[in-house]
Structures are given as structure tokens and as C-alpha cells.
Amino acid sequence: MSPTSPRIVLVGPMGVGKTTVGELLAERLGCTFRDTDADIVAAGGREISDIFLEEGEPHFRELERAAVRDALAGHAGVLALGGGAVLDEGTRALLGEHTVVYLSMDVDEAVKRTGLNAARPLLMINPRKQWRELMEARRPLYQEVARVVVATDGRAPEEVAEAVLEALELKQA
């Protein structure tokens, strides 16, 4: 891991709290926070849902691949990846060199946190069913890249951040 590699990389489904928990972790670790979805929005001047609708998922995934590659190479703090970033085999290979934490939640928790509403481009029709299908496809990929898994169900962001720090300390001992 180079000096500009992230200290912690967070992966997990949309709405799990990667940004909120990432900001708390960065604060506690005295480093900066970065979110690749925010990088994509800032670079393109458009929301992710607009990119999906106007240019399609394949185009978005190209932007995401580039954003993740750049962030992994040039960010030394806490990094949150978009929910689908792990779909790319090259991204998963790059993550093998990093301390990755998978933040997990079940469908009931997803409903509470996001309402599984239409603002999520991949969940516009039958959101509960779509979420379950996404997770069936992505869960093994999240687990593949993660050093640790931290369940977020029923936990406040502060509790999740503490659990991440504890889990990483246990793994490093």
C-alpha cells in the first residue's frame, strides 16, 4: 500500500451509510473523506440518476471505474465506493491491495433508510424485489473484497463507525 492509498475503503449497498460512516471514521482517524459517487457528480455536473437515465448504466460504470481507480491511487483517507463499484472485475482486483470494509444491511433496514424510492435508478420498479436481486448478485462480491464485514442493521452511524474501528483492530492484532 502506497502512502497515498486509502486507510479504509467502504463498500456496500446504496443507503447503507457509507458516506455518513466514512465521514465519522475520517474524523476519528484525523484524515480526509472521499466518496467516488460525489467525484462522479462533481466531474460531470449531473446527478448519478441523470447519468443513468440519459446515457445508460454502461456509461456510468465507465465513469465509476475511472473514479475508483483515481481515488484508490490518490487518496490517503477514508474512501466510500458506490454500491455497484464491485461489479467490475478490475476494481475488485485493485481492492485486494486495500483495507476494505463491507457495510451490510438487510432489506427491512434498506426500506427504513432509503424508502427504496424511485430516486434510485436501479430500483424504479418493484423496489424490494429489485433490492433483493441486486444484493443476491453483489453480496458475494462485497464479501470477496472485504477484510471485515460490519452489520449496520439497527445501529446508529456512530455505533457502526466504532464497530469498524474495533473490527479492524481485531484483524490487525
N, C-alpha and C positions, 0 to 999 in steps of 0.2 A: 504494500500500500504506500503510495507516494505521499509527501507532505500536503498535497492539495486534494487528497482523497477524503470523501465524507467520513465523519466519525461514526455516524449511524445513517442507514438508508431505511426508510419506512415504506413498506408495500402493504397492500390490502385493498378491499373493495371500496367503491365510492361510498362516501358518507361514514366511513369507519372512524374518522377523526385524525387522519394522517397530518393534516395541516395544523390543527389545534394542538395535538400531542407533540408534533415536531417543533412548534414554537416553544412549548414548555420545556422540552428536552434541550433545545438550544440555549434557552435562558439558564437552565440549571447547569449546563456544561460550559457556559461562558463563550459560546460560539454563535455563528450566524445560522439562519434557517433559509432554505430554498425549496421551492415547490416547482417541479417541472411543468405542471399544468399552468401555473402562473407565468412561467417563462414563455410558454407557447402563446398564451393570451397576449402578453406584453409584446412579443415579437410580431404577432400577426394583427394586433389591434382589434381582434374579434374574440367573442366567447367561443369556447370549445363546441357548444351545441350548434353555433352558426357554422363553424368549420365542417362539422359532421353533415349538416343539412345541405350546405352549399357545395361542398367539394367531396364529400363522402368519407367513410371510415378509412379506406386505404391511404388517402392523402393525410388524414390526421395522424395515422400510425407512422407515416414517414416523418412528419414533424416531431412526433413524440420520440421516435428512435434517436433523432439528432439531438433533441433537447436533453434526453437522458445521457447520451454519450458525452455531451459537453459538460453537463453537471457532474457526472462521475469523475471526469478528468480535471475539473477546475474548481470544485467547491470543497472546502475543508470543514464545513459544519455539519448540520443535520439536514438530510435531504429527503423529501417526500416525492414519491413517484405516483403518476396517475394509475388508476385501478387496472388499466389494461396494458401497462408497460411490459409486464412479464410475459405477454403473449409472444413477444419477439425473441427468437432463439439467441440472437446475438446479444441482446440486452441481458438475458439470463446468464449467458457466458461471462459478460462483463461483471455482473453482480457477484459472481463467485469469488472475486477478489476483495469483497467489501463485507462489513458488518451489517447484515440485513435483518430487520425485524418485521415479521408478518403480524399486523394487527388484524385480528379476526372478529367476526360477529355473525350471529345467525339472522335469519330472515325477519324474525319478530323485532329484533333490535334495529335492523335496517329500516323497517316500517316506522318505528318510533323516531329514528334520527332523520330520515330523509322524506318520509311520507311516500317514498317510491313514486315520486311525481313525474310528470311529463317533461320537466326541465332537464331530465337525464336522458340524453338521446338514445341510449340503448334500452331504455325501459318504457318506451312510449305506449306499448300495447301490452296489456296484462302484466303489470309491473312485478307482482310477486312471482309469477311463473318465470318471467324473464330473469329476475334476480337469481332465482334458484338455478336456472340453467347456466347463467354466467358463472356462478360460484362453482358449479359442478365442473366446468371447464377450467376455471382459474385456480381453485383451491390447491390442486396438486402442483401447480406452477409456483404459487406463493410458497408452499412448503418446500419445494425444491431449492429455492434461492435463499430461504431464511435460515439464519443461525438459531434464532429463537422465535417462538410464536407466543403472542400475548393476546388473550381474550379480552375484549373490551365490553362485552355484554354487562349491562347494569353498573358500569363503573364510570365515575366522573373522569374527565381528561387528566386531572392531576393524579388520580389513582393509576391510570394507565401509564402515564409518564414514569411514575415511581416503579411500577411493575417492570417496565422496560429496563430501567437502570438496574434494578435488582437482578433481573434475568441475565443481563449482560455481565454483571459482576460474578454471578454464579458460573457462567460459561467460561469466564476468564480465570477462575480460581484453579 
